[in-house]
């Protein structure tokens, strides 16, 4: 996996819009579970790749420090050889002086080579440092996003359970709704009202029968009066 690919994937995942993804999901909880698994796997993979990238950068930095130290060391050796050559030449030992001057030249050549190697590595180290910083930042964002995903998943599960409990409660309340005309209490009330109506009907019927009896009695009284008056007429004649 190249560094560019790693950086691109880390950046893409870190910038993912969870809410937009959830809006497009048919089953948000399943999608969140899958995203969490994907994020966890990607973070693990990215951490290994980033660790390798950091390791390579540290090796380059170590090599750079060794080149810088080597350049200083060869410079010190060149200076020491040059001074020794000056001392020998002052003492009249020209051949020995030339020998140490040659050693100084060799040391200076090694110093120059080390400086070139150190300078050549510096741009790469600088660019790799930027990449590593971005990768670290991306990983931190991914881990933060993973925490957000888990929080969303837990929130969604809790809301689903709450909604399910509310629906069960409403179904139970609906089954015992005392205001429902089809409920047991309403049917019992209708039965009581019918019994009350039947009793009132019987009372009314009984009252009508009693009135009829009194009317018949009055009719009998009138007939007796008529007979009595007839008898009186016959006696008077």
C-alpha positions in Angstrom: 0.0 0.0 0.0 1.5 3.3 -1.0 1.6 6.4 1.3 -0.7 8.3 -1.1 -3.3 5.5 -0.9 -3.1 5.3 2.8 -3.5 9.1 3.2 -6.4 9.1 0.7 -8.4 6.3 2.5 -7.8 7.8 5.9 -8.9 11.2 4.7 -12.0 9.8 3.0 -13.1 7.8 6.0 -12.4 10.6 8.4 -14.6 13.0 6.4 -17.5 10.5 6.1 -20.9 12.1 6.9 -22.6 9.7 9.2 -26.0 11.4 9.2 -26.1 11.4 5.4 -25.3 7.7 5.3 -28.0 6.9 7.8 -30.6 8.9 5.8 -29.9 6.6 2.8 -29.9 3.4 4.8 -32.9 1.0 4.8 -31.9 -0.4 8.2 -29.8 2.3 10.0 -28.8 -0.1 12.9 -27.4 -2.7 10.6 -25.6 -0.1 8.5 -24.0 1.4 11.7 -22.9 -2.1 12.8 -21.3 -2.7 9.4 -19.7 0.8 9.5 -18.3 0.1 12.9 -16.8 -3.2 11.7 -15.4 -1.5 8.6 -14.0 1.4 10.5 -12.4 -0.9 13.1 -10.8 -3.0 10.4 -9.7 0.1 8.4 -8.2 1.8 11.5 -6.3 -1.4 12.3 -5.0 -1.6 8.8 -4.2 2.1 8.7 -2.4 2.0 12.0 -0.1 -0.7 10.7 0.6 1.2 7.5 1.1 4.5 9.3 3.5 2.8 11.8 5.5 1.5 8.9 5.6 5.0 7.3 6.7 6.5 10.6 9.3 3.8 11.0 10.8 4.6 7.6 10.8 8.3 8.5 12.6 7.6 11.7 15.2 5.5 9.8 15.8 8.4 7.3 16.1 10.8 10.3 18.6 8.5 11.9 20.6 8.2 8.7 20.5 12.0 8.3 21.8 12.5 11.8 24.6 10.0 11.1 25.5 11.9 8.0 25.6 15.2 9.8 27.7 13.7 12.6 30.0 12.0 10.1 30.4 15.3 8.3 31.4 17.0 11.5 33.7 14.1 12.5 35.5 14.2 9.1 35.8 17.9 9.3 37.5 17.6 12.7 39.8 15.0 11.3 40.7 17.2 8.3 41.4 20.1 10.7 43.6 17.9 12.9 45.5 16.5 9.9 46.0 20.0 8.4 47.4 21.3 11.7 49.7 18.4 12.0 50.9 19.0 8.5 51.6 22.7 9.3 53.6 21.7 12.4 55.7 19.2 10.4 56.3 21.6 7.6 57.4 24.3 10.1 59.7 21.7 11.6 61.2 21.0 8.1 59.5 17.6 7.6 58.0 18.4 4.2 57.4 14.8 3.2 55.5 14.1 6.4 53.7 17.4 6.1 52.5 16.5 2.6 51.3 13.1 3.9 49.1 14.7 6.5 47.8 17.3 4.0 46.8 14.4 1.8 45.0 12.8 4.8 43.3 16.2 5.4 42.1 16.2 1.7 40.7 12.7 2.1 38.9 13.7 5.3 37.5 16.8 3.6 36.3 14.6 0.7 34.5 12.3 3.1 33.0 15.4 4.9 31.7 16.7 1.6 30.2 13.4 0.7 28.4 13.1 4.1 27.1 16.7 3.7 25.7 16.0 0.3 23.9 12.8 1.5 22.5 14.7 4.5 21.3 17.6 2.3 19.8 15.2 -0.3 17.7 13.5 2.4 16.4 16.7 3.9 13.5 17.4 1.4 12.4 13.8 1.6 12.4 13.9 5.4 10.4 17.1 5.3 7.8 15.8 2.9 7.5 12.5 4.8 7.1 14.4 8.1 4.1 16.3 6.5 2.6 13.0 5.4 3.1 11.4 8.8 1.5 14.4 10.5 -1.5 14.1 8.2 -1.8 10.4 8.7 -1.7 10.8 12.5 -4.4 13.5 12.3 -6.5 11.3 10.0 -6.2 8.4 12.3 -7.3 10.6 15.3 -10.3 11.7 13.2 -11.1 8.1 12.3 -11.0 7.1 16.0 -13.2 10.0 16.8 -15.6 9.0 14.0 -15.6 5.5 15.3 -16.6 6.7 18.8 -19.3 8.8 17.1 -20.5 5.8 15.2 -20.7 3.7 18.4 -22.6 6.5 20.1 -25.0 6.7 17.2 -25.6 3.0 17.2 -26.2 2.9 21.0 -28.6 5.9 20.7 -30.5 4.3 17.8 -30.8 0.9 19.7 -32.1 2.7 22.8 -34.6 4.7 20.7 -35.8 1.6 19.0 -36.3 -0.2 22.3 -38.1 2.8 23.7 -40.4 3.0 20.6 -41.1 -0.7 20.9 -42.0 -0.4 24.6 -44.3 2.6 23.8 -46.0 0.7 21.0 -46.6 -2.3 23.3 -48.0 0.0 26.0 -50.3 1.7 23.5 -51.5 -1.7 22.2 -52.3 -2.7 25.8 -54.1 0.5 26.5 -56.1 0.2 23.3 -57.3 -3.3 24.3 -58.7 -2.0 27.6 -60.0 1.4 26.4 -63.1 2.1 28.6 -64.3 4.8 26.1 -64.4 2.3 23.3 -68.1 1.4 22.6 -67.1 -2.1 21.8 -65.4 -2.6 25.1 -66.6 -5.0 27.7 -67.6 -2.2 30.1 -69.7 -0.5 27.4 -71.4 -3.8 26.5 -72.2 -4.4 30.2 -73.6 -0.8 30.4 -75.9 -1.5 27.4 -77.1 -4.7 29.1 -78.0 -2.8 32.3 -79.8 -0.1 30.3 -81.8 -2.8 28.5 -82.8 -4.4 31.8 -83.8 -0.9 33.2 -85.9 -0.3 30.1 -87.6 -3.7 30.5 -88.5 -2.9 34.1 -89.9 0.5 33.1 -92.0 -1.3 30.4 -93.4 -3.7 33.0 -94.2 -0.8 35.3 -96.0 1.0 32.5 -97.9 -2.1 31.6 -98.9 -2.7 35.1 -100.1 0.9 35.5 -102.2 0.6 32.3 -103.9 -2.6 33.6 -104.8 -1.0 36.9 -106.4 2.0 35.1 -108.5 -0.4 33.0 -109.7 -2.2 36.1 -110.8 1.1 37.7 -112.5 2.1 34.4 -114.4 -1.2 34.5 -115.4 -0.6 38.1 -116.8 2.8 37.2 -118.8 1.3 34.3 -120.4 -1.3 36.7 -121.3 1.6 39.1 -123.1 3.4 36.3 -125.1 0.2 35.4 -126.2 -0.2 39.0 -127.4 3.4 39.1 -129.4 2.9 36.0 -131.2 -0.2 37.4 -131.9 1.6 40.7 -133.5 4.6 38.9 -135.5 2.2 36.8 -136.9 0.5 39.8 -137.8 3.8 41.4 -139.7 4.8 38.3 -141.7 1.7 38.4 -142.6 2.1 42.0 -143.7 5.7 41.5 -146.2 4.7 38.8 
